[in-house]
Amino acid sequence: MRRIMIMLSLALSCAGAPARAETIALGSLGVRVEKPDDWHVISLEAYRANLARLAPGKLKDMAKQSSSPLIAFFKYTEPHPDINPSFKILMRSVSLPDHVTALDIATTVVAQMQVVLPGATFEQPLEWSTIGGRRAAHFRMAYPLEVGAATFPIVSEMWLVRRGPEVFMIGVTRRADETEAVKAEFARVVDSVRIDDGG
């Protein structure tokens, strides 16, 4: 009986512990994040193939025109029959006056998203937040997403950080009805993001 109780205790401890993580770092850019060990880094080719699954329309056109991610990983291997929880970091160089803030830039991004996603609603409105030790513009949107012949309820969350002439966009995408366990994994990933001065 005592042996059974010890084994049960160990099993519960393991179930409640966070998964081990791998550090992904881009030293020259001063960017790093902790990827859960059982998540999968996605190649540029696989990233583009995943975009190709989107139904034709403004969203697909916008996604094709966006920058390729510096870092991207999915929870499951691709191809995946459902919405694959994903995390990505993108960067763009901008020629904007210093007084133009991340919130100003995010306002434009949100306006563009509302055009391509007319059914989108805000779960959390655009406002100042922090990520990676830096001030960031942040919002969370829910919308229906057409992938092939299916439509999925989606939640996307984004943080925008301006670092001089560079703008970093950190995004997570998941099903609206995702499990609490996956949401907790996302929270740990986001908390691990660091954006240093680079160089």
N, C-alpha and C positions, 0 to 999 in steps of 0.2 A: 504493500500500500504506500509506504514512504517513497519507494522508487517511482511509483506512478505519479505521485504528487510532485516530485522533483522534475520529472520529465515534462509534466504539464506546465509547471512554472517556467521551465526553460523555453517551451514552445510559445507561451504567451509573451515572454520577454522578447523573443525573436520577432514575433508578429508585430509588436508595437514599436520596434526599432526602425529608424530610417534606413533605407537601402544605402549601401556603400556608393561613393561617388568618384568620378574621374574628373580631374581638373582639365579644362580646355582653355588654353591661354594663347593670346595673340600678343606676344611681348612688344612688338614694335608699335602696336596700337594701344597698349595699356589696357587690354580687355581680357577678362577671364570669367569663367562660370563653372559651376560644378554640375556635371551631367550624371544622373543616376546610372549606376553600372549596367542596369538592364534596359536602358534606353539606347537608341541607335542613331549615331551620327549619319546624316543623309548627305550623299554626294550631290554635286551640282546637277548631274544627269538625272538622278532620281528625283530631285527637287523639281526640275522642269517637267519630268514625266507626270509628277503628281499634279502640277498645274494644268496639264493637258486634260485631266479628268474633269475639270470644271465645265459646266454647261456654257455654250457660247453666249457672250454678252459683255456688258461693260465691265463687270468684275473681272472676268478672264483677261480682257484687254488691259485693265489697270495692273493686274498681277504680272503680266508679261513685261510691262514697261518698267516695273519697279526693279530696284537693284537686287542682284543676287545676294543672298545672306553671307555674312562673314562666318557665322556659326549657325547650324541648324541641326536639331535632332528630334526624332519621333519616339513615342513610347513603343510602338510595334514596328516590325519589319514591313517594308513595302514589297508588293502591293498589299493593302489592308482593305477588307471589305466594308469597313465602317469609317467614320471620321477618326483619323489618327491624331491623338493629342500631340501637339507640336510646340516647340520653342525655337525662336530664331532671333538673331541680332543682325541688323543691317546698318550700314553706314553710308551717308552721302556727304559729299563736299558741297558747301553752299557759299555763294558770294552775296552775303547779306550784311547790312550794317549791324554793329555790335548791339544796338538797342532792340533788335528783333529777337525775341525770346523763344524758347522751346514752346511756350504756350501759344505764341503767335503762329508758329509753324504748325503746331498740332491743330489749331483752329482751321487752317487750310486743309489739312489732311482729313479732318472730320467732315468738312463740307464736301470734299470729293467722295468720301465713303458714303455719305447720305445720298449722293446722286446715283452711285452704282448699286446701292443697297437700299432702295426705297422702303423696304419693310423693316429696316433696322430700328431698334429702340435702345435707349441708353439704360444700362443697368447701373452705371456710375458715370455721372457727367464729367466733362473735361474740367480738370482742376490741377493745381500744383500738388506734387507728391515728391518722393525721393526714390532713387534706385542707384545701386552701385556707389553710394556715397556722394551722389550728386543730385541737385534739384532737377526734377523731371515733370513734364506735362503727362497726365495720365487720364485714360478713360477706358470704359468697358462697354461693349455693345453686344446686343443679341440680335440674331437675324436668321432667316431661313437660307440655306445654301443648297443649290442644285449641283449634284455630282452625278453625271450620267442621267439616268432616268429617275434617280431618287432625290428626295429633299430631306435635309437634316437640320435640326435646330442647333444653331451654333452660338458660341460665346467667344468673342475675341477681346483681348485686353492688350493695351499698348502703352508703353512709356517712351517719351521722346526726350533726349538729353542733347543740349547744344554744348559743344566744347570748341569754342572758337569757330573756325571755318568748317567744322565737322558736326554732323547731326547723327546721333545714334538712335535707332528705333528698335526697341526690345518688345517682342510680341509673343503672346501665347494664344493658342486656339484649341478649343475642345468642344465636345457636345454640351449643350445646355444642361442635360441631365447626367453629366459625368459623375462618377463615383466620388465620394468624399476622400477616398484613398488617393486617387489621381490628383484631386485638387490640392491635397496636402503635399504631394510630390512637386507640383507646380510652385507652391509657396516656398518650398525649400530651394528650388532652382532659382527663383527670382531673388530670394534673400542672398544667394551666393554671388550674384552678379557684382563685378567691380569694374569701374571705368576710371583708370588712373590718368595722369597727364600725358602718357604716351611718349613717343620720341625714340 
